[in-house]
Amino acid sequence: MIKSPRLQKILELLFENTEIITGEFLCNNLGVSSRTVRSDIKELNKILERNGASIVSEKARGYKLNIKNEDGLGKQLKEDVIA
């Protein structure tokens, strides 16, 4: 589903954390700039929205994964993240 290792890592971090995670946390874990994180989130969101999920961005707080269909996409994401 997601071929970029960095996008996969962002998805993994969002999937593993049920709380909002900051852009700074993502920058530190990925070793990239905040601009790169924002661009990656935008790209990843396009992929996820086509599959019943999204990344919610809360200004001055961070990002959170929102899965609308736990049975379909949630199961697939779990398999992709674990794989």
VENNOR-V608403 format. One record per run of one state. SS is the DSSP state (H for helix, E for strand, C for the rest). FROM is the first residue (numbers start at 1). TO is the last residue. If there is no record, write none. Layout:
ss=SS from=FROM to=TO
ss=SS from=FROM to=TO
This chain:
ss=C from=1 to=4
ss=H from=5 to=16
ss=C from=17 to=20
ss=E from=21 to=21
ss=C from=22 to=22
ss=H from=23 to=30
ss=C from=31 to=33
ss=H from=34 to=49
ss=C from=50 to=52
ss=E from=53 to=58
ss=C from=59 to=61
ss=E from=62 to=67
ss=C from=68 to=69
ss=H from=70 to=82
ss=C from=83 to=83
